[in-house]
Amino acid sequence: MPSPSDDAVNVRRRFAGGRATGAVPTVLVLVVALGLLYLVRDAAYRATASGAAALPSVFGGFFEVVGELGLVVLALVFAGLAWRARSRGLEHVTVAVVAAVSTVAAYVLSEVVKSMVREERPCRTLVVHTVAACPARGDWSWPSNHAVIAGGLATAVIVLAPLWWRLVVPLAVAVCISRVLTGAHYWHDVLAGVSVGVLVVWFGTWALAPAAHRLLERSVDAGPDGWRRLLGQDEPAPYAVGDDSERPR
């Protein structure tokens, strides 16, 4: 009988990276990058936002569309891959479910941090002409929720189908850059946001997938036919219930 550790290995093999390696160096690099961007935040923001505002208005409209439509495309890609996972086994369904939950958790964490830090938007504290209207007062700046969602969804797609990184990584980066170009955020806001999204979804999926897989297995065994069909597990078992002679050893 497989042990819980065996289940962890089997489920974690369904997405890139059987082990969560390189966590400490990654976090250190992000901390250093955030520190450097914070030191030059005003100058970097002014150069980016004012430069974008000086372009023809069609470019400004394009930047705004990328920031919103990019998230929609990322969500649709993830939804499509999550639905496809039903035909690939319960392990894939588990990864899809946990990645989705982790993405929501990353957004909630971002909202909590924003309400605690309460950093004012740069378009309100600096005298700079921006492409987009400044968000309402009380809509805080750090970290960027758009960047959190973009990073989380892109990571969720990659853990389901690694080859899709060619589409979702550039798209997530474009969403993040558009938030600075339109004047809504500092550069360190979007770097912090995308970091939160990537780290929470990646390590959340890695950590929670084995336990989630066991819960889903139990729900499939005990749940109604509609639930099994929803999870793509409606195929009849190759042996009769209670007949141990035909069970795989």
VMD Tcl script that draws the C-alpha trace (Angstrom):
set ca {
  {0.00 0.00 0.00}
  {1.44 3.41 -0.96}
  {2.48 5.60 1.94}
  {1.48 9.29 2.23}
  {4.99 10.19 1.11}
  {4.50 8.08 -2.04}
  {1.27 9.99 -2.74}
  {3.15 13.26 -2.37}
  {5.80 12.21 -4.88}
  {3.23 10.91 -7.39}
  {1.04 14.01 -7.30}
  {3.94 16.45 -7.31}
  {5.32 14.78 -10.43}
  {2.22 16.06 -12.26}
  {3.70 19.51 -12.42}
  {7.15 20.95 -13.03}
  {9.59 20.22 -10.23}
  {9.23 17.30 -7.86}
  {10.93 19.32 -5.12}
  {10.56 22.95 -4.10}
  {14.23 23.76 -4.59}
  {15.94 27.11 -4.82}
  {13.47 28.86 -2.53}
  {16.01 30.72 -0.41}
  {18.11 32.10 -3.33}
  {14.94 33.13 -5.16}
  {13.59 35.01 -2.17}
  {16.94 36.72 -1.59}
  {17.13 37.91 -5.21}
  {13.58 39.27 -5.00}
  {14.30 41.08 -1.74}
  {17.42 42.73 -3.20}
  {15.59 43.72 -6.40}
  {12.68 45.18 -4.40}
  {15.09 47.16 -2.25}
  {16.88 48.64 -5.25}
  {13.64 49.55 -7.00}
  {12.31 51.15 -3.84}
  {15.38 53.39 -3.60}
  {14.77 54.80 -7.09}
  {11.00 54.49 -7.06}
  {10.14 58.15 -7.72}
  {12.65 58.66 -10.54}
  {11.81 55.34 -12.19}
  {8.09 56.01 -11.96}
  {8.35 59.54 -13.36}
  {10.45 58.39 -16.31}
  {8.07 55.54 -17.15}
  {4.68 57.17 -16.55}
  {5.53 60.53 -18.11}
  {7.15 58.82 -21.09}
  {4.05 56.74 -21.71}
  {1.78 59.78 -21.38}
  {3.84 61.62 -24.00}
  {3.06 58.97 -26.61}
  {0.03 59.24 -28.92}
  {-3.24 58.43 -27.13}
  {-3.67 55.18 -29.03}
  {-0.70 53.75 -27.14}
  {-2.17 54.78 -23.83}
  {-5.40 52.99 -24.69}
  {-3.42 49.92 -25.66}
  {-1.57 49.90 -22.32}
  {-4.88 50.06 -20.44}
  {-6.37 47.21 -22.47}
  {-3.33 45.01 -21.88}
  {-3.62 45.48 -18.13}
  {-7.24 44.29 -18.05}
  {-7.60 41.97 -21.03}
  {-4.34 40.21 -20.19}
  {-5.84 38.95 -16.93}
  {-8.92 37.70 -18.76}
  {-6.80 35.75 -21.25}
  {-4.70 34.22 -18.46}
  {-7.86 33.19 -16.60}
  {-9.39 31.63 -19.73}
  {-6.21 29.69 -20.51}
  {-6.09 28.33 -16.98}
  {-9.80 27.45 -17.04}
  {-9.35 25.56 -20.31}
  {-6.37 23.60 -19.02}
  {-8.15 22.87 -15.74}
  {-11.12 21.45 -17.65}
  {-8.78 19.37 -19.81}
  {-7.18 17.97 -16.64}
  {-10.40 15.99 -16.02}
  {-9.48 13.66 -18.86}
  {-5.93 13.16 -17.63}
  {-6.52 11.68 -14.20}
  {-7.31 12.74 -10.67}
  {-3.72 13.84 -10.03}
  {-4.05 16.51 -12.72}
  {-7.46 17.56 -11.39}
  {-5.90 17.92 -7.94}
  {-3.16 20.18 -9.22}
  {-5.73 22.32 -11.05}
  {-7.90 22.68 -7.96}
  {-5.04 23.50 -5.59}
  {-3.47 25.94 -8.07}
  {-6.82 27.76 -8.35}
  {-7.22 27.91 -4.57}
  {-3.63 29.13 -4.20}
  {-4.26 31.92 -6.73}
  {-7.26 33.12 -4.72}
  {-5.16 32.88 -1.54}
  {-2.45 35.03 -3.15}
  {-5.01 37.71 -3.99}
  {-6.47 37.67 -0.47}
  {-2.96 37.93 0.99}
  {-2.27 40.90 -1.29}
  {-5.43 42.68 -0.12}
  {-4.50 42.11 3.53}
  {-0.98 43.45 2.99}
  {-2.27 46.49 1.07}
  {-4.65 47.39 3.90}
  {-1.80 47.13 6.42}
  {0.91 48.97 4.45}
  {-1.45 51.63 3.04}
  {1.05 52.99 0.52}
  {-0.41 55.91 -1.43}
  {-0.58 55.70 -5.20}
  {2.30 57.46 -6.99}
  {-0.17 59.28 -9.26}
  {-1.49 60.98 -6.14}
  {1.77 61.82 -4.38}
  {3.86 62.86 -7.42}
  {3.09 65.60 -9.94}
  {3.13 63.50 -13.12}
  {0.75 63.42 -16.07}
  {-0.44 59.82 -16.46}
  {-2.18 57.79 -19.15}
  {-5.02 56.61 -16.91}
  {-7.00 58.38 -14.20}
  {-5.64 57.82 -10.72}
  {-7.57 55.20 -8.68}
  {-9.82 56.46 -5.91}
  {-8.35 57.46 -2.57}
  {-8.07 54.46 -0.27}
  {-7.18 52.15 -3.15}
  {-3.64 51.48 -1.99}
  {-0.60 50.88 -4.13}
  {1.69 48.18 -2.67}
  {1.59 45.44 -3.82}
  {-0.16 45.52 -7.19}
  {-3.21 43.25 -7.23}
  {-3.07 43.04 -11.03}
  {0.50 41.77 -10.78}
  {-0.44 39.28 -8.05}
  {-3.23 37.82 -10.17}
  {-1.10 37.80 -13.33}
  {1.77 36.05 -11.58}
  {-0.55 33.60 -9.85}
  {-2.49 32.66 -12.98}
  {0.66 32.32 -15.07}
  {2.15 30.01 -12.44}
  {-1.08 28.01 -12.22}
  {-0.99 27.50 -15.99}
  {2.65 26.44 -15.91}
  {2.16 23.84 -13.15}
  {-0.62 22.33 -15.27}
  {1.09 22.57 -18.67}
  {4.73 23.73 -18.53}
  {5.00 24.33 -22.28}
  {2.41 27.10 -22.05}
  {5.01 29.34 -20.39}
  {5.77 30.72 -23.85}
  {2.37 32.43 -23.83}
  {1.62 33.16 -20.19}
  {4.99 34.49 -19.03}
  {5.18 37.30 -21.64}
  {1.50 38.05 -21.03}
  {1.97 38.31 -17.26}
  {5.01 40.54 -17.75}
  {3.01 42.76 -20.13}
  {0.22 43.11 -17.54}
  {2.76 44.15 -14.89}
  {4.51 46.68 -17.12}
  {1.19 48.17 -18.22}
  {0.37 49.02 -14.60}
  {3.40 51.30 -14.42}
  {2.98 52.69 -17.93}
  {-0.59 53.77 -17.14}
  {0.61 55.44 -13.95}
  {-1.19 53.22 -11.43}
  {1.87 51.76 -9.69}
  {5.53 52.08 -8.85}
  {7.89 49.46 -10.29}
  {8.44 47.91 -6.87}
  {4.64 47.50 -6.53}
  {4.42 45.24 -9.56}
  {7.58 43.29 -8.72}
  {6.26 42.62 -5.23}
  {2.87 41.66 -6.64}
  {4.10 39.21 -9.24}
  {6.48 37.72 -6.66}
  {3.60 37.10 -4.26}
  {1.52 35.49 -7.01}
  {4.30 33.20 -8.21}
  {5.58 32.14 -4.80}
  {2.19 31.54 -3.19}
  {0.82 29.53 -6.11}
  {3.98 27.53 -6.72}
  {4.74 26.58 -3.13}
  {1.08 26.38 -2.17}
  {0.45 23.85 -4.92}
  {3.58 21.90 -4.07}
  {2.71 21.74 -0.37}
  {-1.05 21.14 -0.55}
  {-1.44 18.86 -3.57}
  {-0.82 15.52 -1.75}
  {-3.39 16.21 0.99}
  {-5.87 17.59 -1.56}
  {-5.41 14.48 -3.69}
  {-6.32 12.23 -0.77}
  {-9.41 14.32 -0.03}
  {-10.53 14.20 -3.66}
  {-10.00 10.44 -3.79}
  {-12.28 10.02 -0.78}
  {-14.88 12.35 -2.24}
  {-14.88 10.39 -5.50}
  {-15.35 7.10 -3.63}
  {-18.16 8.44 -1.45}
  {-19.67 11.14 -3.63}
  {-22.65 11.05 -6.02}
  {-22.33 10.24 -9.70}
  {-22.64 13.93 -10.64}
  {-19.60 14.81 -8.55}
  {-17.55 12.00 -10.10}
  {-18.53 13.14 -13.59}
  {-17.58 16.73 -12.75}
  {-14.12 15.52 -11.76}
  {-13.88 13.32 -14.86}
  {-13.89 10.14 -12.77}
  {-17.07 8.53 -14.11}
  {-15.36 5.46 -15.61}
  {-16.47 2.24 -13.89}
  {-13.88 0.39 -11.83}
  {-12.25 -2.63 -13.56}
  {-13.39 -4.87 -10.69}
  {-16.55 -5.31 -8.71}
  {-16.85 -3.60 -5.36}
  {-15.82 -5.99 -2.61}
  {-14.11 -8.41 -5.04}
  {-10.52 -8.44 -3.82}
  {-9.43 -11.11 -6.28}
  {-9.31 -8.64 -9.19}
  {-7.89 -5.66 -7.35}
  {-4.44 -4.59 -8.55}
  {-1.66 -5.60 -6.20}
}
mol new
graphics top color blue
foreach p $ca { graphics top sphere $p radius 0.5 }
foreach p [lrange $ca 0 end-1] q [lrange $ca 1 end] { graphics top cylinder $p $q radius 0.2 }
display resetview
